[in-house]
Amino acid sequence: MLITTLIIVGVLIVLVMIVVGIYNKLVTLKNRFENAFSQIEVQLQRRYDLIPNLIETVKGYMAHEKDTLEAVIQARNQAQSSLQAASQNPGDASAIAGLAGAEGMLGGALGRIFALSESYPDLKANQNMANLQEELSSTENKVAFSRQAFNDSVTAYNTYKQTFPPVFFAGMFGHGQDGTLLEFESKKIKEAPKVQF
């Protein structure tokens, strides 16, 4: 009888330890992907902070391109509010999708400004414009790196949640919703750029 009781108690202790381990790992993985999102937030906010400087730099040169400048400002504001919504809950699929859409619109608007700037030789030669383009390009690289780390963290969280035995406990521990990957629309290059000297 004593041996049976010890065996039952031992099995219960092992089961409790397994469940506690599953809970702790779920919390750890969720915290990692939320932290990874905060790194994206830092880089996107940096980019949003650079955009007013860009607008001020090009405003004097592109006075008659007011619609384009306003489109960039509007897209920046929309992206910034989408980022705030997503940062409240990085696991919310609709907030992440809203951020991805807003970032796509902002990328398109910035692309139009840079394409138009090619028509203004004085603007192309402006050192402030060159510096801002470099800063934005550097920030884009940091955003891409941060987004990759976020997506890796979300994938690790989702994979662990969906494996056995965590799949039985994830919902009970408040981890029922999968994390959502952050995918930005990227413009595909249809043909190689032509370089002329």
C-alpha positions in Angstrom: 0.0 0.0 0.0 2.8 2.4 0.9 4.6 1.7 -2.3 1.5 2.3 -4.4 0.9 5.6 -2.6 4.5 6.7 -3.2 4.2 5.8 -6.9 1.0 7.7 -7.2 2.4 10.7 -5.4 5.6 10.5 -7.5 3.6 10.4 -10.8 1.4 13.3 -9.7 4.5 15.3 -8.8 6.0 14.6 -12.2 2.8 15.5 -14.0 2.6 18.8 -12.0 6.2 19.6 -12.9 5.5 18.9 -16.6 2.4 21.2 -16.6 4.3 23.9 -14.8 7.1 23.5 -17.3 4.6 23.8 -20.2 3.1 26.9 -18.7 6.5 28.6 -18.1 7.6 27.9 -21.6 4.4 29.3 -23.1 4.9 32.5 -21.1 8.5 32.7 -22.0 7.9 32.3 -25.8 5.0 34.8 -25.7 7.1 37.3 -23.9 9.9 36.8 -26.5 7.6 37.5 -29.5 6.1 40.5 -27.7 9.6 41.8 -27.0 10.6 41.2 -30.6 7.6 43.3 -31.7 8.8 46.1 -29.4 12.0 46.1 -31.4 10.0 46.6 -34.6 8.1 49.4 -32.9 11.4 51.2 -32.0 12.6 51.1 -35.6 9.3 52.1 -37.2 9.0 55.0 -34.8 12.5 56.1 -35.8 11.3 56.0 -39.4 8.2 57.9 -38.6 10.3 60.6 -36.9 12.5 61.0 -40.0 9.6 61.5 -42.4 8.7 65.1 -41.2 12.4 66.0 -41.9 12.1 64.5 -45.3 8.9 66.5 -46.1 10.6 69.7 -44.9 13.6 69.1 -47.1 11.6 68.3 -50.3 8.9 70.9 -49.7 10.8 73.8 -51.1 11.8 71.9 -54.2 8.5 70.2 -54.9 6.1 72.9 -54.1 3.7 71.9 -56.9 3.8 68.2 -55.7 1.6 69.1 -52.7 -0.7 66.0 -53.2 2.3 63.7 -53.0 3.6 65.3 -49.9 0.2 65.2 -48.2 -0.1 61.5 -49.2 3.1 60.8 -47.4 2.0 62.7 -44.3 -1.3 60.9 -44.3 0.3 57.5 -44.8 2.7 58.2 -42.0 0.0 59.2 -39.6 -2.0 56.1 -40.5 1.0 53.8 -40.1 1.8 55.4 -36.7 -1.7 54.9 -35.4 -1.7 51.3 -36.7 1.6 50.7 -34.9 0.1 52.0 -31.6 -2.9 49.6 -32.0 -0.6 46.7 -32.8 1.7 47.5 -29.9 -1.2 47.2 -27.5 -1.5 43.5 -28.4 1.1 42.1 -30.8 -0.8 38.8 -30.9 -3.9 40.4 -32.4 -4.1 39.3 -36.0 -6.3 42.2 -37.1 -3.9 44.8 -35.6 -0.9 43.1 -37.2 -2.7 43.0 -40.6 -3.7 46.7 -40.2 -0.1 47.6 -39.5 1.1 45.6 -42.5 -1.4 47.4 -44.8 -0.5 50.8 -43.4 3.2 50.2 -43.9 2.5 49.1 -47.5 0.7 52.4 -48.1 3.6 54.4 -46.5 6.2 52.5 -48.5 4.3 53.3 -51.7 4.0 57.0 -50.8 7.7 57.3 -49.9 8.6 55.5 -53.1 6.6 58.2 -55.1 8.5 61.0 -53.3 11.9 59.4 -54.1 10.9 58.7 -57.7 9.8 62.4 -58.1 13.0 63.6 -56.4 14.8 62.2 -59.4 13.2 64.9 -61.5 14.8 67.7 -59.4 18.5 67.9 -59.8 19.0 70.4 -57.0 17.1 68.2 -54.6 19.1 65.1 -55.7 22.3 67.1 -54.9 21.0 68.4 -51.5 23.1 66.9 -48.7 20.1 66.8 -46.3 18.1 64.8 -48.8 21.0 62.4 -49.3 21.4 62.0 -45.5 17.7 61.4 -45.0 17.6 58.8 -47.8 20.6 57.0 -46.1 18.9 57.2 -42.7 15.7 55.8 -44.1 17.5 53.1 -45.9 19.4 52.1 -42.8 16.2 52.1 -40.8 14.4 49.9 -43.4 17.2 47.4 -43.0 16.8 47.5 -39.2 13.0 47.1 -39.6 13.5 44.1 -41.9 15.9 42.5 -39.4 13.6 43.2 -36.4 10.6 41.8 -38.4 12.5 38.6 -39.1 13.3 38.2 -35.4 9.6 38.8 -34.6 8.4 36.3 -37.1 10.9 33.7 -35.9 9.7 34.3 -32.3 6.0 34.0 -33.3 6.8 30.8 -35.2 8.6 29.3 -32.2 5.6 30.2 -30.0 3.0 28.8 -32.4 5.0 25.6 -33.0 5.5 24.9 -29.3 1.8 25.6 -28.6 0.7 23.2 -31.3 2.9 20.3 -30.2 2.0 17.5 -27.8 1.4 17.9 -24.8 1.3 21.7 -24.8 -1.6 21.7 -27.2 -3.8 20.4 -24.4 -2.9 23.1 -21.9 -2.3 26.2 -24.1 -6.0 27.2 -24.1 -6.4 26.6 -20.4 -3.5 28.9 -19.7 -4.7 31.8 -21.8 -2.6 31.0 -24.9 -5.4 29.9 -27.2 -4.8 32.5 -29.9 -1.8 32.0 -32.3 0.6 34.8 -32.9 0.4 36.4 -36.3 3.4 36.9 -38.6 4.1 40.4 -39.7 4.4 40.5 -43.5 4.9 43.8 -45.4 4.0 44.0 -49.0 7.2 44.2 -51.0 7.6 45.5 -54.5 9.0 42.9 -56.7 11.6 44.0 -59.2 10.3 42.8 -62.6 13.5 43.6 -64.5 17.1 44.5 -63.5 17.7 48.2 -63.2 19.6 49.8 -66.1 22.8 51.6 -65.3 24.2 54.2 -67.7 27.4 56.0 -67.5 
